[in-house]
Amino acid sequence: MEGSSARESDRVVRTLMIVNVGVFLLWWFPVLGPSFMGDNFLVSWSLLAEGRVWVLLTSVFSHNLLLHLLVNMVVLTSFGTAMEAIMGSRRFLRFFLAAGLVASIAHAATSRFLLDQPELRALGASGALAGVLMLFSFSFPKAKVLLFFFIPLPAIVAALAFVAIDVWGLVAQIGGGTLPIGHGAHLGGGLFGLVYYLVAGRDLKDGRDGAGLRLVEQ
């Protein structure tokens, strides 16, 4: 059945959303205790130095602010659903987890070596989603997307705009700025998406037709 096929094609995206919402609820209803969440669902150089290597992935599913969660879930459904349909569920899941892992490492390294704040903790799926957005944008550069949800731009232009914003933000943080955004994680995830496209993503355009997707490209 067509409806069943559609549900199967986005099962990873739906599962990721459920996990993210579940972890969000654990922050707001801390049955495990706030210290447990802070030590196991945030990532930092200091926590990794303590041997808590699992936070490289658990932090990717962690949000403690509703707006942060909502924005990331909108991005996940907007781009992740299309990429899962094209790549297949298993391949997309591997890509998402790898992008999140690289983004977490990038945050830890950035905070340690550029910001001199090894204790700086971060959370959220934004780094992994930066990888998804970058992969989508290079695969379908002319597809129309909405920058900040209301400015229509070709996907590649929107992606490069986000990169420019994150580079500017990271430079500001190095200079003592206090923007509470993981620019290093975004750049790390985005770089992974670009490298993945260059190495293994050239076949994604062909996969679009097989998935029955129609993207507006002008």
Backbone torsions as a table, in degrees:
resi	resn	phi	psi	omega
1	MET	NA	145.9	-176.4
2	GLU	-65.0	-41.8	-179.3
3	GLY	-63.9	-39.7	177.9
4	SER	-64.1	-40.6	178.8
5	SER	-63.3	-40.1	179.2
6	ALA	-63.9	-39.9	179.5
7	ARG	-66.4	-37.8	179.9
8	GLU	-66.2	-35.0	-173.7
9	SER	-70.7	-17.2	179.5
10	ASP	-121.5	25.9	-175.6
11	ARG	-66.4	-31.6	178.1
12	VAL	-69.6	-43.9	178.2
13	VAL	-59.3	-45.1	179.9
14	ARG	-64.5	-38.8	177.9
15	THR	-66.3	-42.5	177.9
16	LEU	-60.5	-40.2	178.2
17	MET	-63.3	-43.1	-179.8
18	ILE	-62.7	-44.1	179.8
19	VAL	-63.3	-43.6	179.5
20	ASN	-62.4	-43.3	178.4
21	VAL	-64.8	-39.9	179.2
22	GLY	-61.4	-44.4	179.0
23	VAL	-67.0	-38.2	176.4
24	PHE	-57.3	-43.7	179.7
25	LEU	-65.0	-33.2	177.4
26	LEU	-65.0	-31.4	175.9
27	TRP	-67.7	-41.8	-174.8
28	TRP	-86.2	-21.0	174.8
29	PHE	-126.9	75.7	-167.4
30	PRO	-73.6	70.2	178.9
31	VAL	-64.8	-24.1	178.2
32	LEU	-93.3	-5.1	-179.7
33	GLY	93.7	139.2	-178.4
34	PRO	-61.6	-33.0	-179.9
35	SER	-67.6	-33.6	177.6
36	PHE	-63.8	-44.2	-179.6
37	MET	-65.1	-43.5	-179.0
38	GLY	-64.5	-32.9	-177.5
39	ASP	-87.3	-16.3	-173.1
40	ASN	-125.2	-9.2	-179.2
41	PHE	-128.5	19.9	170.5
42	LEU	-126.4	153.1	179.5
43	VAL	-119.5	138.2	174.7
44	SER	-157.8	162.3	176.6
45	TRP	-59.6	-41.0	-177.8
46	SER	-64.2	-42.7	179.0
47	LEU	-65.1	-38.4	177.0
48	LEU	-65.4	-37.5	178.4
49	ALA	-65.0	-25.3	176.3
50	GLU	-80.0	-4.7	179.5
51	GLY	96.3	5.9	-178.9
52	ARG	-85.9	64.2	-174.4
53	VAL	-68.8	-20.5	-179.8
54	TRP	-65.0	-20.6	-179.0
55	VAL	-66.8	-15.6	176.0
56	LEU	-59.4	-30.7	178.7
57	LEU	-106.0	-39.9	-177.4
58	THR	-62.3	-32.8	-180.0
59	SER	-66.4	-24.7	-179.4
60	VAL	-66.0	-26.3	-178.2
61	PHE	-101.0	13.0	-170.1
62	SER	-110.8	124.8	174.1
63	HIS	-139.5	135.0	176.6
64	ASN	-116.7	4.9	174.2
65	LEU	-121.3	134.2	-175.4
66	LEU	-62.1	-42.5	-178.7
67	LEU	-62.1	-42.2	178.1
68	HIS	-59.3	-45.5	179.0
69	LEU	-62.9	-47.0	-177.1
70	LEU	-62.8	-45.1	-179.9
71	VAL	-61.2	-46.1	-178.4
72	ASN	-66.7	-35.8	179.1
73	MET	-71.0	-32.4	174.7
74	VAL	-65.3	-43.8	178.2
75	VAL	-64.2	-40.8	179.6
76	LEU	-60.7	-46.7	-179.4
77	THR	-70.5	-34.0	-177.2
78	SER	-68.6	-44.1	-175.5
79	PHE	-108.2	-33.9	-178.5
80	GLY	-66.1	-38.3	180.0
81	THR	-61.7	-44.1	178.8
82	ALA	-64.8	-43.9	-177.1
83	MET	-70.0	-34.4	177.1
84	GLU	-66.3	-39.8	178.5
85	ALA	-62.7	-35.7	-177.6
86	ILE	-80.2	-43.7	-173.2
87	MET	-85.2	-24.9	-169.3
88	GLY	93.5	151.6	-171.9
89	SER	-63.5	-45.6	-176.4
90	ARG	-66.0	-44.6	-179.6
91	ARG	-64.9	-41.2	179.1
92	PHE	-64.2	-42.1	179.4
93	LEU	-62.0	-44.3	178.0
94	ARG	-60.6	-42.8	178.9
95	PHE	-62.3	-47.3	-177.7
96	PHE	-60.4	-46.7	-179.0
97	LEU	-65.3	-40.2	179.1
98	ALA	-66.5	-40.5	177.8
99	ALA	-63.2	-41.6	177.7
100	GLY	-64.0	-39.9	178.3
101	LEU	-62.4	-46.3	179.2
102	VAL	-64.4	-40.1	179.2
103	ALA	-62.5	-41.1	178.7
104	SER	-65.2	-42.8	177.2
105	ILE	-61.8	-41.5	-179.8
106	ALA	-62.6	-41.0	177.8
107	HIS	-62.9	-47.9	-178.3
108	ALA	-60.2	-44.7	-179.3
109	ALA	-67.3	-40.7	179.3
110	THR	-63.1	-46.1	-178.4
111	SER	-66.7	-31.9	-179.1
112	ARG	-79.0	-47.5	-168.8
113	PHE	-99.5	-24.1	179.8
114	LEU	-103.8	-37.1	-177.3
115	LEU	-99.9	-11.9	-177.4
116	ASP	54.8	40.6	177.7
117	GLN	-132.9	72.1	-176.1
118	PRO	-62.6	-18.9	-179.4
119	GLU	-87.1	-4.1	-176.6
120	LEU	-66.6	118.8	-175.6
121	ARG	-100.2	152.2	-179.2
122	ALA	-141.6	161.7	178.2
123	LEU	-155.1	161.3	174.3
124	GLY	118.4	160.4	-178.3
125	ALA	-89.3	2.9	-172.9
126	SER	-58.5	-39.6	-179.5
127	GLY	-65.1	-45.4	177.0
128	ALA	-62.6	-40.3	-179.8
129	LEU	-69.5	-28.8	173.6
130	ALA	-61.8	-36.9	175.6
131	GLY	-65.8	-42.0	177.7
132	VAL	-62.3	-46.0	-179.8
133	LEU	-62.6	-42.0	-179.4
134	MET	-66.0	-43.1	178.9
135	LEU	-62.5	-44.0	177.6
136	PHE	-61.1	-44.3	-173.5
137	SER	-67.9	-38.2	177.7
138	PHE	-77.5	-27.0	177.4
139	SER	-74.3	-36.5	-177.3
140	PHE	-134.0	68.6	-170.6
141	PRO	-61.9	-26.5	-177.0
142	LYS	-95.2	-4.1	178.4
143	ALA	-61.3	138.6	-178.3
144	LYS	-81.0	128.3	175.2
145	VAL	-129.7	166.3	-179.1
146	LEU	-107.9	107.7	175.8
147	LEU	-69.0	128.1	-175.8
148	PHE	55.8	26.8	173.6
149	PHE	73.8	3.8	179.8
150	PHE	-147.5	-7.1	179.4
151	ILE	-103.1	108.0	-178.4
152	PRO	-73.4	126.4	-179.4
153	LEU	-145.6	155.4	168.9
154	PRO	-59.1	144.6	-174.5
155	ALA	-55.1	-41.3	-176.8
156	ILE	-66.8	-35.2	178.7
157	VAL	-68.5	-43.1	179.0
158	ALA	-62.2	-42.5	-179.7
159	ALA	-63.3	-44.3	179.6
160	LEU	-67.7	-30.8	175.4
161	ALA	-64.7	-42.0	177.4
162	PHE	-64.2	-39.1	177.4
163	VAL	-61.3	-45.3	179.9
164	ALA	-61.0	-42.0	179.1
165	ILE	-62.3	-42.5	-178.4
166	ASP	-70.5	-36.4	175.7
167	VAL	-63.3	-46.1	177.9
168	TRP	-60.2	-44.3	-179.3
169	GLY	-63.8	-39.9	179.3
170	LEU	-66.9	-41.0	176.8
171	VAL	-60.9	-40.7	178.0
172	ALA	-62.8	-41.0	178.8
173	GLN	-65.8	-39.6	177.1
174	ILE	-62.0	-34.1	178.9
175	GLY	-82.3	5.2	176.9
176	GLY	106.2	4.2	177.0
177	GLY	-65.2	158.7	-174.4
178	THR	-120.4	29.2	178.1
179	LEU	-64.8	121.4	-176.6
180	PRO	-81.9	57.0	-177.2
181	ILE	-129.3	138.8	-179.4
182	GLY	-84.1	70.3	-177.2
183	HIS	-60.9	-37.6	178.6
184	GLY	-61.3	-41.1	178.2
185	ALA	-64.3	-43.4	178.8
186	HIS	-59.4	-46.3	-178.0
187	LEU	-67.2	-38.2	177.7
188	GLY	-64.4	-46.2	178.2
189	GLY	-64.1	-41.9	178.3
190	GLY	-63.1	-41.1	178.3
191	LEU	-62.7	-39.5	178.0
192	PHE	-62.3	-42.6	178.5
193	GLY	-60.4	-41.2	178.8
194	LEU	-65.8	-46.5	-179.8
195	VAL	-63.4	-40.3	178.7
196	TYR	-60.6	-42.7	179.3
197	TYR	-62.6	-44.3	-178.1
198	LEU	-66.0	-34.1	-175.7
199	VAL	-90.1	-43.2	-169.5
200	ALA	-135.4	5.3	-172.2
201	GLY	-106.4	9.9	-176.0
202	ARG	-67.1	-20.4	-177.2
203	ASP	-87.7	2.6	-173.3
204	LEU	-69.2	-32.6	179.2
205	LYS	-63.9	-38.2	176.7
206	ASP	-66.4	-35.5	179.8
207	GLY	-66.2	-24.0	178.6
208	ARG	-61.1	-45.2	-178.7
209	ASP	-66.1	-38.2	179.0
210	GLY	-66.2	-29.8	179.5
211	ALA	-84.7	-7.3	179.3
212	GLY	74.4	27.5	-178.1
213	LEU	-89.9	146.1	175.3
214	ARG	-122.7	113.8	179.2
215	LEU	-110.5	140.6	179.7
216	VAL	-79.9	107.7	178.5
217	GLU	-121.9	127.1	-177.2
218	GLN	-127.6	NA	NA
